[in-house]
């Protein structure tokens, strides 16, 4: 059992309410880093001193927030109205158990029973504003003693493993956090490594934006978790990325073109070290690279990701070999970084 | 008994209709010390007899609660690209009244006929990757896959078309002694029967009590029809769940949870049994609600009533929120109330009872003429 992934995915940290995951990560890296600080948005920025061989300033980013829910109001019957924080499909919410607020109260998202539905209702999607979280309260006052509007909620999902695969919530992007923690625990790099566990990626890449400005790196590497669409599909036989085929390397997504020099350094490194990798089919999505690359006058940045199925849902899935290979590839990529790679001649 | 812990054990044991053997075993273990005879019948219902103190031949009451739950069944083992080492997936269909709107993102257990139980998750391509006409609908069985993480080669060795799949959901506590989980429809009622048998072991009753955990109620009331025929009781009470008032369910056909069980009245129920249940509730000063039912046929009472030459049958129901989902919710107090009501009803049965409810039928007829 990968204890790090278990701890990180079972902790909560809905965008804007990352305190629990921030404290957990601080404790997990405390002994491996030389200093840590928290900024005004809640980003956790740590520095691991290097061997002094290189004066490159390298930023490595993984976002620690996750998609989730936020309570908006309490109804007369004691059930709670809510909205989604980050991109969650309404279809993934019904019939799920959530943990609400700082006390992690158990709540459920039910719906009228199938027996009482009109035929057209059976085949239509229930919208989030028609759903309620039921914590078992009997009245508005009873519920108000336990939860408040603004409280966040996450899916109540345990981490588990089956063979090479792991099931759990928030692999996006606790896999990135886990990779980063593994790197910080390794031998010093040739340069000082600035590692940022960023907030609010899921609501617009906002944490990384200010970290990049504040740290002004020469180069940045983003560790992510990317949705894999490798399911049987008659119309499209070439999935964007597949589980089990290695780290997924971004070239272009909906928001950014990754730095081509850094991308080719990553793929060359993978080949040289016999680490499998796959180029993620260019297309939708976006990572903190988009925010970092245009901060502080521009920063070359690229993204390495662990592929996951069913992200932004109650339970997603990764291949553990992919995860280990992201650690190896990120490590090898960093250790061979040098200023020459980015010279514009 | 600790109602929550018992219910937890029952609900967490898989038992989709037609695959009741595991849950039957758990129930059998708990009933054995409380009854005189116990056995499984030919269709998988669990039947126990607790003898009464009356003179032979004793009258007999049947208490029926179904132990099966809704679930899924494997229809196809498929691969990503036809190679043995590519990812394997399962397509499934429903067993009983499964609500498609709740399936995406659920965890399931594949009850593999050829090997160990496999954990899987119900996933799909995101809606925007589906054909346009499907994007505004719940994911259906063509889109949903059970994903175990196994390769196609491994998966097809372990899983066959026709294997059962059960939802997996731990029973959890909510505020105010409420519990939430799967299969509370109808393991809550099985729990009420167990609780009732415990109470009867401390009280005297004249009649024989036949407790049945019926099989395949969710698909076609199979266990109700067959056990009522085989056992030929003098009267019967079915125990099931009814619609709890809650978000999206507010009509007259819904009942507050935690406010007492309901007693059904209508074509599927004998008025004399209904009346006697109400009297038993009054004796206990217990709040109950009359549930009018025009003959919906949704419970074991529907099958039992027309077994052989007809059996006077009643129905006690426990209000439950979010029926047929993986977050069904009940108030534990209602489970206990239904049990105490059943026990009180049984204890009050004497050798006049059948005669009385038959006479009442004639009086009603005389009055209406």
Interface residues (C-beta under 8 A of the other chain):
Chain A: X75 X77 X79 X89 X91 X92 X94 X95 X96 X97 X105 X106 X107 X108 X109 X110 X111 X112 X113 X114 X115 X116 X122 X123 X124 X125 X126 X130 X131 X132 X134 X135 X136 X137 X138 X142 X146 X156 X160 X162 X163 X164 X165 X167 X227 X229 X230 X231 X232 X233 X235 X236 X237 X239 X242 X243 X244 X309 X310 X313 X314 X315 X317 X319
Chain B: X78 X79 X80 X81 X87 X89 X97 X98 X99 X100 X101 X102 X103 X104 X105 X106 X107 X118 X119 X121 X123 X124 X125 X126 X127 X129 X131 X136 X137 X138 X139 X145 X147 X148 X149 X150 X169 X172 X173 X174 X175 X176 X178 X180 X243 X246 X247 X248 X249 X251 X253 X258 X298 X321 X322 X323 X324 X325 X326 X327 X329
